[in-house]
């Protein structure tokens, strides 16, 4: 009876592995091949430096601010208030829960709508070639992400430059929010798009895309897991091999032998890839709560006359963006000259301009950001570490203030000392996610990130190994589907 049960158990493992393997091995091969491309060519995204390069300088000496604008923006739901220049006129952008509304600063008129003529002017100023075509769209392959929703509709502007650049101008703000080139688009079609299953028709429906990637990854995890279990069970000595009972140098032999090693890599990558769609399923999320955002901001209004500060700023180099901030119950004004150059001053006090916030600004609120918890430790990070780090295609600001609490979830908070924003919330579960997803999938622990060439080479080697192993599975699956030769 025991031998029969053992035989049934092994047969069940084999049936599950065979069924899932035949169905998913081609998908695995695609994931590994496209993953190797992504090591060198990430998905197209406009950098902060590119965004600033396209902003017009603001003539602060001539800028007047209609008093109704700051009053209109002084609600708890307003997440940001920015000032930029559009067609030589100052524009105030109010970011709220339902999107972005932009108003002419001097008259308060709006919300404004950026038409094709104005979008053409923005693109001509920023682009390096003539305009070949311009069309207004809701989204496309490169702007389907929900992060672009507040800026839609978008004016898609095709340029005639050698790189075949496409600029996307927001009809809500007049800013360029995305750009792609022929090379970036081409590499993404064999990299990010297949790897993420990022076809526009699927990605437009977030729930469909989320569930598809999650369940395919989990099914793949079961398929690889059962294969590894079978591999260990069948790892025995025989007259033909000390490792496998299969015929030496046959497809099944190499699938078995390589699977004992490469299978662990495949399992780790398929499982961790699915965790990119965790969204609270197994681990917590890192988004600060709305209550924490409101607590950090305080109840102050976007009040005060900025003309004195504007007058001081007009004596510096060209300011391209001004933002009003509410921090710890006080209003501040930040002037940005570039992606890494800015000055901040208190609107309601004589404090001088400063490049970063003094951590003491947050002393009155930091103990209240996590209810019923005591602040256990705090530190200013000037360099990245295991739990707070950036990458070339996903930079993160420094310095940041890290706050650690003694609540049951062992919460950590990170505050950007350049902008005063609450960046993330890392509890014990989220710090575990950093290992189970980021470290397993991207191999981005600090000692690897400090050696980028070594990291890339290591990931390419693993991708090639996984690809060849998956192709072996494709071959075996095709033979199984074809059946025995007559």
C-alpha positions as a Python dict, from the first residue, in 0.01 Angstrom:
ca = {
    (1, 'X'): (0, 0, 0),
    (2, 'X'): (283, 237, 89),
    (3, 'X'): (457, 174, -242),
    (4, 'X'): (131, 234, -429),
    (5, 'X'): (80, 564, -253),
    (6, 'X'): (437, 665, -326),
    (7, 'X'): (387, 571, -690),
    (8, 'X'): (62, 772, -706),
    (9, 'X'): (234, 1070, -544),
    (10, 'X'): (516, 1061, -797),
    (11, 'X'): (268, 1021, -1084),
    (12, 'X'): (74, 1321, -956),
    (13, 'X'): (388, 1534, -944),
    (14, 'X'): (481, 1426, -1292),
    (15, 'X'): (134, 1504, -1428),
    (16, 'X'): (129, 1853, -1275),
    (17, 'X'): (482, 1932, -1391),
    (18, 'X'): (421, 1798, -1741),
    (19, 'X'): (93, 1987, -1787),
    (20, 'X'): (221, 2319, -1657),
    (21, 'X'): (558, 2279, -1828),
    (22, 'X'): (408, 2217, -2170),
    (23, 'X'): (181, 2517, -2125),
    (24, 'X'): (437, 2761, -1985),
    (25, 'X'): (788, 2664, -2100),
    (26, 'X'): (767, 2887, -2408),
    (27, 'X'): (660, 3175, -2183),
    (28, 'X'): (957, 3102, -1956),
    (29, 'X'): (1196, 3120, -2253),
    (30, 'X'): (1048, 3454, -2353),
    (31, 'X'): (1080, 3588, -1998),
    (32, 'X'): (1449, 3499, -1978),
    (33, 'X'): (1534, 3632, -2323),
    (34, 'X'): (1351, 3962, -2265),
    (35, 'X'): (1499, 3986, -1915),
    (36, 'X'): (1849, 3982, -2061),
    (37, 'X'): (1751, 4275, -2284),
    (38, 'X'): (1614, 4468, -1986),
    (39, 'X'): (1946, 4441, -1803),
    (40, 'X'): (2077, 4696, -2057),
    (41, 'X'): (1764, 4862, -2201),
    (42, 'X'): (1488, 4957, -1955),
    (43, 'X'): (1141, 5074, -2050),
    (44, 'X'): (1137, 5429, -2197),
    (45, 'X'): (1091, 5700, -1937),
    (46, 'X'): (1164, 6071, -1940),
    (47, 'X'): (1432, 6162, -1688),
    (48, 'X'): (1402, 6454, -1451),
    (49, 'X'): (1692, 6621, -1632),
    (50, 'X'): (1505, 6595, -1963),
    (51, 'X'): (1189, 6733, -1804),
    (52, 'X'): (1372, 7037, -1670),
    (53, 'X'): (1551, 7095, -1999),
    (54, 'X'): (1211, 7145, -2162),
    (55, 'X'): (1067, 7383, -1901),
    (56, 'X'): (1069, 7753, -1986),
    (57, 'X'): (1240, 7991, -1741),
    (58, 'X'): (990, 8186, -1530),
    (59, 'X'): (1015, 8564, -1539),
    (60, 'X'): (957, 8611, -1166),
    (61, 'X'): (1001, 8989, -1181),
    (62, 'X'): (691, 9014, -1398),
    (63, 'X'): (498, 8728, -1239),
    (64, 'X'): (192, 8821, -1038),
    (65, 'X'): (-23, 8569, -858),
    (66, 'X'): (-400, 8608, -848),
    (67, 'X'): (-509, 8587, -479),
    (68, 'X'): (-784, 8336, -554),
    (69, 'X'): (-540, 8068, -664),
    (70, 'X'): (-376, 7991, -331),
    (71, 'X'): (-713, 8010, -158),
    (72, 'X'): (-855, 7762, -409),
    (73, 'X'): (-558, 7532, -358),
    (74, 'X'): (-565, 7541, 22),
    (75, 'X'): (-760, 7222, 80),
    (76, 'X'): (-656, 6904, 253),
    (77, 'X'): (-700, 6713, -73),
    (78, 'X'): (-445, 6923, -263),
    (79, 'X'): (-122, 6724, -292),
    (80, 'X'): (91, 6981, -478),
    (81, 'X'): (82, 7337, -614),
    (82, 'X'): (341, 7426, -879),
    (83, 'X'): (425, 7732, -1088),
    (84, 'X'): (578, 7697, -1436),
    (85, 'X'): (587, 7903, -1754),
    (86, 'X'): (389, 7823, -2066),
    (87, 'X'): (410, 8039, -2378),
    (88, 'X'): (579, 8315, -2174),
    (89, 'X'): (296, 8320, -1919),
    (90, 'X'): (311, 8188, -1564),
    (91, 'X'): (81, 7893, -1495),
    (92, 'X'): (-25, 7746, -1160),
    (93, 'X'): (-85, 7369, -1152),
    (94, 'X'): (-304, 7239, -869),
    (95, 'X'): (-271, 6864, -808),
    (96, 'X'): (-583, 6722, -647),
    (97, 'X'): (-750, 6384, -594),
    (98, 'X'): (-921, 6399, -932),
    (99, 'X'): (-626, 6511, -1144),
    (100, 'X'): (-447, 6835, -1226),
    (101, 'X'): (-607, 7171, -1297),
    (102, 'X'): (-395, 7452, -1441),
    (103, 'X'): (-472, 7826, -1421),
    (104, 'X'): (-313, 8139, -1564),
    (105, 'X'): (-128, 8286, -1267),
    (106, 'X'): (-199, 8652, -1334),
    (107, 'X'): (-577, 8629, -1390),
    (108, 'X'): (-670, 8303, -1216),
    (109, 'X'): (-859, 8195, -1529),
    (110, 'X'): (-895, 7824, -1594),
    (111, 'X'): (-876, 7537, -1587),
    (112, 'X'): (-688, 7594, -1910),
    (113, 'X'): (-666, 7344, -2195),
    (114, 'X'): (-351, 7315, -2402),
    (115, 'X'): (-459, 7291, -2765),
    (116, 'X'): (-260, 7151, -3057),
    (117, 'X'): (-120, 7492, -3152),
    (118, 'X'): (25, 7542, -2803),
    (119, 'X'): (146, 7182, -2791),
    (120, 'X'): (324, 7237, -3122),
    (121, 'X'): (497, 7542, -2975),
    (122, 'X'): (613, 7343, -2670),
    (123, 'X'): (745, 7060, -2886),
    (124, 'X'): (925, 7297, -3122),
    (125, 'X'): (1101, 7462, -2832),
    (126, 'X'): (1208, 7133, -2679),
    (127, 'X'): (1264, 6904, -2975),
    (128, 'X'): (1573, 6872, -3189),
    (129, 'X'): (1392, 6833, -3521),
    (130, 'X'): (1092, 6957, -3712),
    (131, 'X'): (743, 6830, -3639),
    (132, 'X'): (642, 6549, -3871),
    (133, 'X'): (297, 6481, -3723),
    (134, 'X'): (84, 6570, -3424),
    (135, 'X'): (-219, 6383, -3295),
    (136, 'X'): (-419, 6393, -2973),
    (137, 'X'): (-453, 6059, -2795),
    (138, 'X'): (-570, 5920, -2466),
    (139, 'X'): (-283, 5672, -2443),
    (140, 'X'): (-60, 5440, -2642),
    (141, 'X'): (200, 5174, -2573),
    (142, 'X'): (435, 5420, -2401),
    (143, 'X'): (178, 5618, -2200),
    (144, 'X'): (-66, 5348, -2092),
    (145, 'X'): (53, 5354, -1730),
    (146, 'X'): (-196, 5508, -1488),
    (147, 'X'): (70, 5758, -1380),
    (148, 'X'): (-12, 5953, -1697),
    (149, 'X'): (-387, 5966, -1624),
    (150, 'X'): (-381, 6313, -1466),
    (151, 'X'): (-209, 6457, -1775),
    (152, 'X'): (-443, 6315, -2040),
    (153, 'X'): (-541, 6371, -2315),
    (154, 'X'): (-189, 6380, -2458),
    (155, 'X'): (-59, 6542, -2775),
    (156, 'X'): (170, 6290, -2944),
    (157, 'X'): (431, 6480, -3145),
    (158, 'X'): (651, 6291, -3392),
    (159, 'X'): (978, 6470, -3476),
    (160, 'X'): (1202, 6437, -3780),
    (161, 'X'): (1531, 6413, -3590),
    (162, 'X'): (1768, 6119, -3658),
    (163, 'X'): (1649, 5937, -3345),
    (164, 'X'): (1281, 5955, -3451),
    (165, 'X'): (1188, 6115, -3119),
    (166, 'X'): (826, 6123, -3006),
    (167, 'X'): (722, 6380, -2744),
    (168, 'X'): (403, 6364, -2539),
    (169, 'X'): (263, 6703, -2433),
    (170, 'X'): (-3, 6712, -2162),
    (171, 'X'): (-323, 6893, -2256),
    (172, 'X'): (-372, 6969, -1884),
    (173, 'X'): (-37, 7131, -1800),
    (174, 'X'): (147, 7193, -2129),
    (175, 'X'): (445, 6994, -2000),
    (176, 'X'): (625, 6717, -2182),
    (177, 'X'): (555, 6409, -1971),
    (178, 'X'): (708, 6132, -2183),
    (179, 'X'): (952, 6089, -2469),
    (180, 'X'): (1068, 5791, -2669),
    (181, 'X'): (1317, 5728, -2948),
    (182, 'X'): (1327, 5468, -3222),
    (183, 'X'): (1597, 5272, -3038),
    (184, 'X'): (1416, 5282, -2703),
    (185, 'X'): (1091, 5167, -2862),
    (186, 'X'): (1263, 4893, -3058),
    (187, 'X'): (1447, 4747, -2761),
    (188, 'X'): (1131, 4764, -2550),
    (189, 'X'): (941, 4554, -2804),
    (190, 'X'): (1186, 4270, -2736),
    (191, 'X'): (1248, 4360, -2372),
    (192, 'X'): (1004, 4529, -2135),
    (193, 'X'): (683, 4481, -2335),
    (194, 'X'): (695, 4100, -2364),
    (195, 'X'): (860, 4061, -2023),
    (196, 'X'): (583, 4250, -1844),
    (197, 'X'): (308, 4122, -2077),
    (198, 'X'): (265, 4493, -2142),
    (199, 'X'): (56, 4488, -2459),
    (200, 'X'): (-160, 4801, -2462),
    (201, 'X'): (-487, 4610, -2501),
    (202, 'X'): (-408, 4419, -2179),
    (203, 'X'): (-239, 4698, -1982),
    (204, 'X'): (-533, 4935, -2028),
    (205, 'X'): (-731, 4703, -1800),
    (206, 'X'): (-527, 4709, -1483),
    (207, 'X'): (-717, 4430, -1309),
    (208, 'X'): (-682, 4198, -1608),
    (209, 'X'): (-311, 4268, -1643),
    (210, 'X'): (-247, 4235, -1271),
    (211, 'X'): (-430, 3904, -1244),
    (212, 'X'): (-278, 3763, -1562),
    (213, 'X'): (83, 3824, -1455),
    (214, 'X'): (15, 3708, -1099),
    (215, 'X'): (-156, 3381, -1183),
    (216, 'X'): (78, 3291, -1468),
    (217, 'X'): (372, 3344, -1234),
    (218, 'X'): (212, 3142, -957),
    (219, 'X'): (127, 2862, -1200),
    (220, 'X'): (487, 2872, -1321),
    (221, 'X'): (608, 2853, -962),
    (222, 'X'): (404, 2538, -905),
    (223, 'X'): (528, 2391, -1233),
    (224, 'X'): (894, 2452, -1153),
    (225, 'X'): (849, 2349, -790),
    (226, 'X'): (700, 2014, -884),
    (227, 'X'): (980, 1967, -1138),
    (228, 'X'): (1243, 2026, -871),
    (229, 'X'): (1068, 1782, -640),
    (230, 'X'): (1066, 1520, -916),
    (231, 'X'): (1429, 1592, -992),
    (232, 'X'): (1531, 1523, -632),
    (233, 'X'): (1319, 1208, -615),
    (234, 'X'): (1472, 1071, -935),
    (235, 'X'): (1822, 1171, -840),
    (236, 'X'): (1959, 820, -793),
    (237, 'X'): (2240, 605, -914),
    (238, 'X'): (2188, 374, -1209),
    (239, 'X'): (2393, 172, -1451),
    (240, 'X'): (2398, 462, -1697),
    (241, 'X'): (2445, 760, -1467),
    (242, 'X'): (2512, 852, -1107),
    (243, 'X'): (2268, 1141, -1129),
    (244, 'X'): (1975, 1056, -1352),
    (245, 'X'): (1792, 745, -1470),
    (246, 'X'): (1742, 900, -1814),
    (247, 'X'): (1950, 808, -2116),
    (248, 'X'): (2285, 989, -2112),
    (249, 'X'): (2292, 1302, -2331),
    (250, 'X'): (1923, 1271, -2418),
    (251, 'X'): (1690, 1572, -2385),
    (252, 'X'): (1530, 1433, -2068),
    (253, 'X'): (1873, 1363, -1918),
    (254, 'X'): (1989, 1721, -1966),
    (255, 'X'): (1653, 1856, -1849),
    (256, 'X'): (1688, 1654, -1531),
    (257, 'X'): (2055, 1723, -1462),
    (258, 'X'): (2046, 2096, -1544),
    (259, 'X'): (1714, 2133, -1367),
    (260, 'X'): (1870, 2033, -1036),
    (261, 'X'): (2080, 2353, -1056),
    (262, 'X'): (1922, 2592, -1302),
    (263, 'X'): (1577, 2498, -1178),
    (264, 'X'): (1648, 2680, -853),
    (265, 'X'): (1729, 2997, -1051),
    (266, 'X'): (1414, 2956, -1260),
    (267, 'X'): (1201, 2902, -950),
    (268, 'X'): (1345, 3209, -777),
    (269, 'X'): (1290, 3433, -1080),
    (270, 'X'): (940, 3311, -1167),
    (271, 'X'): (819, 3338, -809),
    (272, 'X'): (981, 3677, -744),
    (273, 'X'): (854, 3805, -1079),
    (274, 'X'): (501, 3727, -968),
    (275, 'X'): (563, 3929, -652),
    (276, 'X'): (592, 4241, -868),
    (277, 'X'): (212, 4209, -873),
    (278, 'X'): (177, 4137, -503),
    (279, 'X'): (-5, 4465, -425),
    (280, 'X'): (-80, 4356, -70),
    (281, 'X'): (-163, 3993, -147),
    (282, 'X'): (121, 3843, 57),
    (283, 'X'): (316, 4147, 175),
    (284, 'X'): (224, 4498, 282),
    (285, 'X'): (254, 4793, 43),
    (286, 'X'): (500, 5080, 87),
    (287, 'X'): (259, 5367, 21),
    (288, 'X'): (223, 5612, 311),
    (289, 'X'): (-134, 5640, 432),
    (290, 'X'): (-339, 5953, 349),
    (291, 'X'): (-355, 6023, 722),
    (292, 'X'): (25, 6024, 744),
    (293, 'X'): (49, 6259, 446),
    (294, 'X'): (-200, 6499, 609),
    (295, 'X'): (-25, 6474, 945),
    (296, 'X'): (308, 6564, 790),
    (297, 'X'): (159, 6860, 602),
    (298, 'X'): (-40, 7002, 891),
    (299, 'X'): (-340, 7231, 860),
    (300, 'X'): (-171, 7544, 732),
    (301, 'X'): (-302, 7713, 417),
    (302, 'X'): (-109, 7809, 105),
    (303, 'X'): (-118, 8170, 215),
    (304, 'X'): (119, 8462, 217),
    (305, 'X'): (247, 8700, -46),
    (306, 'X'): (530, 8539, -246),
    (307, 'X'): (634, 8862, -419),
    (308, 'X'): (921, 8928, -176),
    (309, 'X'): (1058, 8578, -232),
    (310, 'X'): (1000, 8611, -606),
    (311, 'X'): (1199, 8933, -603),
    (312, 'X'): (1489, 8762, -429),
    (313, 'X'): (1476, 8463, -661),
    (314, 'X'): (1470, 8678, -974),
    (315, 'X'): (1826, 8783, -892),
    (316, 'X'): (1949, 8424, -921),
    (317, 'X'): (1984, 8215, -1231),
    (318, 'X'): (1676, 8113, -1429),
    (319, 'X'): (1410, 7949, -1211),
    (320, 'X'): (1209, 7690, -1402),
    (321, 'X'): (965, 7564, -1140),
    (322, 'X'): (827, 7693, -812),
    (323, 'X'): (635, 7476, -567),
    (324, 'X'): (441, 7560, -254),
    (325, 'X'): (480, 7310, 30),
    (326, 'X'): (303, 7250, 359),
    (327, 'X'): (526, 7086, 616),
    (328, 'X'): (470, 7044, 987),
    (329, 'X'): (211, 7320, 986),
    (330, 'X'): (422, 7579, 801),
    (331, 'X'): (414, 7696, 438),
    (332, 'X'): (731, 7684, 230),
    (333, 'X'): (822, 7784, -120),
    (334, 'X'): (1076, 7587, -327),
    (335, 'X'): (1238, 7728, -639),
    (336, 'X'): (1399, 7478, -876),
    (337, 'X'): (1671, 7579, -1116),
    (338, 'X'): (1737, 7225, -1233),
    (339, 'X'): (1684, 6862, -1135),
    (340, 'X'): (1950, 6882, -862),
    (341, 'X'): (1952, 7256, -790),
    (342, 'X'): (1688, 7420, -577),
    (343, 'X'): (1632, 7662, -292),
    (344, 'X'): (1363, 7653, -24),
    (345, 'X'): (1241, 7927, 210),
    (346, 'X'): (963, 7963, 466),
    (347, 'X'): (681, 8183, 341),
    (348, 'X'): (577, 8294, 690),
    (349, 'X'): (918, 8360, 841),
    (350, 'X'): (1260, 8517, 791),
    (351, 'X'): (1438, 8182, 740),
    (352, 'X'): (1702, 8206, 466),
    (353, 'X'): (1699, 7999, 151),
    (354, 'X'): (1832, 7649, 202),
    (355, 'X'): (1912, 7362, -32),
    (356, 'X'): (1769, 7094, 197),
    (357, 'X'): (1544, 7095, 501),
    (358, 'X'): (1692, 7082, 845),
    (359, 'X'): (1568, 6754, 1005),
    (360, 'X'): (1458, 6958, 1307),
    (361, 'X'): (1173, 7094, 1094),
    (362, 'X'): (999, 6759, 1143),
    (363, 'X'): (1055, 6723, 1517),
    (364, 'X'): (703, 6831, 1613),
    (365, 'X'): (527, 6584, 1382),
    (366, 'X'): (757, 6283, 1355),
    (367, 'X'): (632, 6133, 1681),
    (368, 'X'): (270, 6148, 1557),
    (369, 'X'): (310, 5989, 1213),
    (370, 'X'): (259, 5636, 1346),
    (371, 'X'): (-32, 5625, 1596),
    (372, 'X'): (28, 5467, 1937),
    (373, 'X'): (398, 5421, 1867),
    (374, 'X'): (717, 5570, 2004),
    (375, 'X'): (995, 5699, 1782),
    (376, 'X'): (1276, 5452, 1844),
    (377, 'X'): (1550, 5599, 1624),
    (378, 'X'): (1609, 5853, 1352),
    (379, 'X'): (1897, 5914, 1116),
    (380, 'X'): (1986, 6115, 808),
    (381, 'X'): (2096, 5898, 517),
    (382, 'X'): (2347, 6058, 282),
    (383, 'X'): (2419, 5730, 104),
    (384, 'X'): (2207, 5436, -4),
    (385, 'X'): (2177, 5115, 197),
    (386, 'X'): (1997, 4782, 169),
    (387, 'X'): (1647, 4919, 225),
    (388, 'X'): (1676, 5261, 66),
    (389, 'X'): (1852, 5277, -268),
    (390, 'X'): (1821, 5394, -627),
    (391, 'X'): (1922, 5265, -967),
    (392, 'X'): (2022, 5431, -1295),
    (393, 'X'): (1674, 5408, -1446),
    (394, 'X'): (1496, 5462, -1112),
    (395, 'X'): (1690, 5728, -917),
    (396, 'X'): (1591, 5823, -564),
    (397, 'X'): (1674, 6140, -372),
    (398, 'X'): (1936, 6195, -105),
    (399, 'X'): (1958, 6296, 173),
    (400, 'X'): (1657, 6142, 345),
    (401, 'X'): (1543, 6128, 704),
    (402, 'X'): (1473, 5776, 829),
    (403, 'X'): (1232, 5742, 1121),
    (404, 'X'): (1204, 5407, 1302),
    (405, 'X'): (913, 5327, 1535),
    (406, 'X'): (845, 5063, 1798),
    (407, 'X'): (493, 4974, 1678),
    (408, 'X'): (403, 4604, 1628),
    (409, 'X'): (478, 4637, 1255),
    (410, 'X'): (824, 4788, 1321),
    (411, 'X'): (751, 5073, 1079),
    (412, 'X'): (1017, 5282, 907),
    (413, 'X'): (942, 5608, 727),
    (414, 'X'): (1163, 5795, 480),
    (415, 'X'): (1126, 6170, 429),
    (416, 'X'): (1297, 6345, 140),
    (417, 'X'): (1494, 6635, 292),
    (418, 'X'): (1504, 6807, -47),
    (419, 'X'): (1128, 6829, -98),
    (420, 'X'): (990, 6739, 244),
    (421, 'X'): (780, 6459, 99),
    (422, 'X'): (704, 6136, 278),
    (423, 'X'): (852, 5885, 33),
    (424, 'X'): (756, 5545, 166),
    (425, 'X'): (648, 5335, 462),
    (426, 'X'): (847, 5017, 526),
    (427, 'X'): (718, 4781, 792),
    (428, 'X'): (871, 4440, 868),
    (429, 'X'): (660, 4278, 596),
    (430, 'X'): (770, 4530, 334),
    (431, 'X'): (1135, 4489, 428),
    (432, 'X'): (1091, 4115, 374),
    (433, 'X'): (937, 4193, 36),
    (434, 'X'): (1249, 4388, -53),
    (435, 'X'): (1445, 4061, -20),
    (436, 'X'): (1188, 3822, -169),
    (437, 'X'): (1118, 4044, -471),
    (438, 'X'): (1391, 4300, -537),
    (439, 'X'): (1692, 4099, -426),
    (440, 'X'): (1575, 3773, -583),
    (441, 'X'): (1452, 3927, -907),
    (442, 'X'): (1687, 4220, -968),
    (443, 'X'): (1990, 4110, -766),
    (444, 'X'): (2019, 4465, -641),
    (445, 'X'): (2177, 4425, -300),
    (446, 'X'): (2428, 4703, -227),
    (447, 'X'): (2745, 4505, -300),
    (448, 'X'): (2603, 4418, -644),
    (449, 'X'): (2484, 4772, -718),
    (450, 'X'): (2833, 4897, -632),
    (451, 'X'): (2965, 4671, -909),
    (452, 'X'): (2724, 4737, -1197),
    (453, 'X'): (2928, 4562, -1466),
    (454, 'X'): (2961, 4250, -1254),
    (455, 'X'): (2590, 4260, -1175),
    (456, 'X'): (2494, 4288, -1542),
    (457, 'X'): (2726, 4006, -1641),
    (458, 'X'): (2592, 3786, -1361),
    (459, 'X'): (2230, 3849, -1459),
    (460, 'X'): (2300, 3783, -1827),
    (461, 'X'): (2466, 3452, -1741),
    (462, 'X'): (2165, 3350, -1535),
    (463, 'X'): (1924, 3465, -1807),
    (464, 'X'): (2110, 3263, -2072),
    (465, 'X'): (2109, 2957, -1847),
    (466, 'X'): (1738, 2996, -1780),
    (467, 'X'): (1668, 3053, -2150),
    (468, 'X'): (1855, 2737, -2259),
    (469, 'X'): (1686, 2535, -1985),
    (470, 'X'): (1345, 2665, -2095),
    (471, 'X'): (1422, 2587, -2460),
    (472, 'X'): (1505, 2234, -2354),
    (473, 'X'): (1162, 2219, -2194),
    (474, 'X'): (1003, 2354, -2512),
    (475, 'X'): (1170, 2075, -2712),
    (476, 'X'): (1052, 1807, -2468),
    (477, 'X'): (702, 1956, -2465),
    (478, 'X'): (683, 1957, -2845),
    (479, 'X'): (792, 1593, -2856),
    (480, 'X'): (530, 1504, -2595),
    (481, 'X'): (253, 1682, -2788),
    (482, 'X'): (362, 1521, -3114),
    (483, 'X'): (342, 1177, -2956),
    (484, 'X'): (546, 866, -3034),
    (485, 'X'): (651, 811, -3393),
    (486, 'X'): (470, 529, -3569),
}
